[in-house]
Amino acid sequence: MDDLSQTAIRSRWPAKHPERLQLYSFPTPNGVKVAIALEEVGLPYEAHLVNIMKDETRTHEFLSLNPNGKIPAIVDPDGPGGKPLALFESGAILVYLAEKTGRLMPKDAALRYETLQWVFFQMAGIGPMFGQFGFFFKFAGREIEDKRPLERYATESKRLLGVLEERLAQREWIMGDDYTIADIISFPWVRALKTTYEASSFLGLDTYPKVMGWMERAAARPASQRGLNIPARP
């Protein structure tokens, strides 16, 4: 995005407070991550609903911000060096917000990289696998007679839950005592297995007590309670 003040994104979603960080999102597991992080760090921001149910991510205006056509995305008018910065991909946005504010990320270099590995664990594993599971279990994919895709994604989802269960065996949060972007990026997806996909029995979520306890703690945080509903669902 070359000229953020003239970009097409603002013609479709005009900013009432252009001095604030602009969030373009929808309340999906991927979308709410950024709102939750913003609520945690306390940065002033303005949220715009990009209705994925109406394919608004495929519009010229949104593609001018994210050529991949996915939510969430942001424009920070006060980016590095005081210049506007546009970002897409929730993982990149969470890292940016953590580094911009000095919060939700360990200061120690080794612990920082350990946190990042769990961020990438979500981006590469939990998000894609849980999302595909949800498609074949709850949405249009459930009509497919061949159940091998569902079985494949269910098996992998259980394996990933097992990885988290082991990680959280002796920890309150993924990084121990401190709540970080590693928690924010993953817990909405675990929550979706229970609330959106309604797959508790199918996946045996009660066999992952550490994961479910962690998810409930994260979801109960005041910032999460606000962020889980930003932008408001239409």
C-alpha positions as CSV (number, residue, x, y, z in Angstrom):
1,M,0.0,0.0,0.0
2,D,1.8,3.1,-1.2
3,D,-0.4,6.0,0.0
4,L,-2.4,5.0,3.0
5,S,-4.2,8.4,3.1
6,Q,-5.6,7.8,-0.4
7,T,-6.1,4.1,-0.4
8,A,-9.3,2.5,-1.5
9,I,-9.8,0.8,1.8
10,R,-10.8,4.0,3.4
11,S,-13.3,4.9,0.7
12,R,-15.3,1.8,1.6
13,W,-14.6,1.8,5.3
14,P,-14.1,5.4,6.2
15,A,-12.3,6.2,9.4
16,K,-14.0,8.3,12.0
17,H,-10.8,8.5,14.0
18,P,-8.0,8.4,11.4
19,E,-5.3,9.0,14.1
20,R,-6.1,5.6,15.6
21,L,-5.0,2.2,14.5
22,Q,-7.6,0.8,12.0
23,L,-8.7,-2.8,12.3
24,Y,-10.5,-4.5,9.4
25,S,-11.9,-7.8,10.6
26,F,-14.8,-10.2,11.3
27,P,-15.5,-12.1,14.6
28,T,-14.0,-15.5,13.5
29,P,-11.2,-17.2,15.5
30,N,-8.6,-15.5,13.3
31,G,-10.4,-12.2,13.4
32,V,-10.8,-11.8,17.1
33,K,-7.1,-12.5,17.9
34,V,-6.2,-8.9,16.9
35,A,-9.1,-7.3,18.8
36,I,-8.2,-9.2,21.9
37,A,-4.5,-8.2,21.7
38,L,-5.5,-4.6,21.1
39,E,-7.8,-4.7,24.2
40,E,-4.9,-6.2,26.2
41,V,-2.3,-3.6,25.3
42,G,-4.7,-0.6,25.4
43,L,-3.9,1.0,22.1
44,P,-6.6,3.2,20.7
45,Y,-8.1,1.7,17.6
46,E,-11.2,1.7,15.4
47,A,-12.7,-1.5,14.2
48,H,-14.4,-2.0,10.8
49,L,-16.6,-5.0,10.0
50,V,-15.5,-6.7,6.8
51,N,-18.4,-9.1,6.2
52,I,-16.9,-12.3,5.0
53,M,-20.5,-13.7,4.5
54,K,-20.9,-11.1,1.7
55,D,-17.4,-11.8,0.2
56,E,-16.3,-8.3,1.2
57,T,-12.7,-9.6,1.4
58,R,-12.8,-10.1,-2.3
59,T,-13.6,-6.5,-3.1
60,H,-11.1,-4.2,-4.8
61,E,-11.1,-2.0,-1.7
62,F,-10.1,-4.8,0.7
63,L,-7.6,-6.4,-1.7
64,S,-5.8,-3.0,-1.8
65,L,-5.0,-3.7,1.8
66,N,-4.6,-7.5,1.8
67,P,-4.0,-9.0,-1.7
68,N,-4.6,-12.4,-0.1
69,G,-8.2,-11.4,0.6
70,K,-8.4,-12.6,4.3
71,I,-9.2,-10.9,7.6
72,P,-7.8,-9.5,9.8
73,A,-5.7,-6.6,8.6
74,I,-4.7,-3.3,10.1
75,V,-3.4,0.1,9.2
76,D,-1.4,1.8,11.9
77,P,-1.0,5.6,11.1
78,D,1.8,5.7,13.7
79,G,4.0,2.8,12.5
80,P,7.8,2.5,12.6
81,G,9.4,5.9,12.3
82,G,6.1,7.6,12.6
83,K,5.0,6.5,9.2
84,P,1.8,4.6,8.4
85,L,2.1,0.8,8.3
86,A,-0.3,-1.7,6.7
87,L,-0.2,-5.3,7.8
88,F,-2.1,-8.5,7.2
89,E,-1.7,-12.1,8.6
90,S,-2.8,-12.3,12.3
91,G,0.6,-13.7,13.4
92,A,2.5,-10.8,11.9
93,I,0.0,-8.3,13.4
94,L,0.3,-9.8,16.9
95,V,4.1,-9.8,16.8
96,Y,3.9,-6.2,15.7
97,L,1.6,-5.1,18.4
98,A,3.7,-6.9,21.1
99,E,6.9,-5.2,19.9
100,K,5.2,-1.8,19.4
101,T,3.9,-1.8,23.0
102,G,6.5,-3.9,24.8
103,R,3.8,-6.2,26.1
104,L,2.6,-9.8,25.6
105,M,6.1,-10.9,24.6
106,P,9.1,-11.8,26.9
107,K,12.0,-9.4,26.9
108,D,14.5,-12.2,27.1
109,A,15.7,-13.1,23.6
110,A,15.6,-16.9,24.1
111,L,12.1,-16.7,25.6
112,R,11.0,-14.4,22.8
113,Y,11.9,-17.0,20.2
114,E,10.2,-19.7,22.2
115,T,7.1,-17.6,22.2
116,L,7.4,-17.1,18.4
117,Q,7.6,-20.9,17.9
118,W,4.2,-21.3,19.5
119,V,2.8,-18.5,17.4
120,F,4.0,-20.3,14.3
121,F,2.7,-23.6,15.7
122,Q,-0.8,-22.0,15.6
123,M,-0.3,-20.5,12.2
124,A,1.0,-23.7,10.6
125,G,-1.0,-26.3,12.5
126,I,-3.9,-25.3,14.7
127,G,-5.5,-22.7,12.4
128,P,-5.4,-24.7,9.2
129,M,-6.3,-28.1,10.8
130,F,-9.0,-26.9,13.1
131,G,-10.5,-24.8,10.3
132,Q,-10.6,-27.8,7.9
133,F,-12.1,-30.0,10.7
134,G,-14.8,-27.4,11.2
135,F,-15.6,-27.3,7.5
136,F,-16.1,-31.1,7.2
137,F,-17.8,-31.5,10.6
138,K,-20.1,-28.5,10.9
139,F,-20.4,-26.7,7.6
140,A,-20.8,-27.6,3.9
141,G,-18.2,-30.4,4.0
142,R,-20.5,-32.5,6.3
143,E,-22.6,-33.3,3.2
144,I,-19.7,-35.2,1.6
145,E,-20.3,-38.9,1.8
146,D,-16.6,-39.8,1.9
147,K,-15.7,-39.3,5.5
148,R,-11.9,-39.7,5.1
149,P,-11.3,-35.9,5.0
150,L,-13.2,-35.5,8.2
151,E,-11.3,-38.4,9.8
152,R,-8.0,-37.0,8.7
153,Y,-8.6,-33.5,10.1
154,A,-10.2,-34.8,13.3
155,T,-7.2,-37.1,13.9
156,E,-4.7,-34.2,13.4
157,S,-6.8,-31.9,15.5
158,K,-6.6,-34.4,18.4
159,R,-2.9,-34.7,17.9
160,L,-2.5,-30.9,18.1
161,L,-4.7,-30.8,21.2
162,G,-2.4,-33.4,22.7
163,V,0.7,-31.2,22.0
164,L,-1.0,-28.4,23.9
165,E,-2.1,-30.6,26.7
166,E,1.5,-31.7,27.3
167,R,2.8,-28.1,27.1
168,L,0.2,-27.0,29.6
169,A,0.7,-29.9,32.0
170,Q,2.6,-27.7,34.5
171,R,1.9,-24.3,33.2
172,E,-0.9,-21.7,33.6
173,W,-0.1,-20.2,30.2
174,I,1.8,-21.5,27.2
175,M,4.9,-19.5,28.3
176,G,4.5,-20.3,32.0
177,D,3.4,-17.5,34.3
178,D,3.1,-14.8,31.7
179,Y,0.2,-14.4,29.3
180,T,1.5,-13.7,25.8
181,I,0.5,-13.6,22.1
182,A,1.2,-17.4,22.1
183,D,-2.0,-17.7,24.2
184,I,-4.0,-15.1,22.3
185,I,-3.3,-16.6,18.9
186,S,-4.4,-20.1,19.8
187,F,-7.2,-20.1,22.4
188,P,-9.9,-18.7,20.1
189,W,-9.4,-21.7,17.9
190,V,-9.8,-24.1,20.8
191,R,-12.8,-22.2,21.9
192,A,-14.3,-22.6,18.4
193,L,-14.1,-26.4,18.6
194,K,-16.5,-26.2,21.6
195,T,-18.7,-23.2,20.8
196,T,-18.8,-22.8,17.0
197,Y,-18.2,-26.3,15.7
198,E,-20.0,-28.0,18.7
199,A,-17.5,-30.8,18.6
200,S,-16.8,-31.5,22.3
201,S,-18.2,-35.0,22.2
202,F,-16.8,-35.9,18.8
203,L,-13.3,-34.8,19.6
204,G,-13.4,-35.8,23.3
205,L,-12.5,-32.4,24.5
206,D,-12.9,-33.4,28.1
207,T,-9.9,-35.7,27.7
208,Y,-7.8,-32.5,27.4
209,P,-8.5,-30.9,30.8
210,K,-5.4,-28.7,30.8
211,V,-6.2,-27.3,27.4
212,M,-9.8,-26.6,28.3
213,G,-8.9,-25.0,31.6
214,W,-6.4,-22.8,29.8
215,M,-8.9,-21.9,27.2
216,E,-11.5,-20.9,29.8
217,R,-9.0,-18.8,31.7
218,A,-8.0,-17.0,28.5
219,A,-11.5,-16.4,27.4
220,A,-12.5,-15.1,30.8
221,R,-10.0,-12.3,30.7
222,P,-11.8,-8.9,30.5
223,A,-9.9,-8.0,27.3
224,S,-11.0,-11.3,25.8
225,Q,-14.6,-10.8,26.7
226,R,-14.5,-7.5,24.8
227,G,-12.4,-8.6,21.9
228,L,-14.4,-11.8,21.2
229,N,-17.2,-9.6,20.0
230,I,-15.2,-7.0,18.0
231,P,-16.3,-6.1,15.4
232,A,-19.8,-6.9,16.4
233,R,-21.3,-9.7,14.3
234,P,-24.0,-8.4,11.9
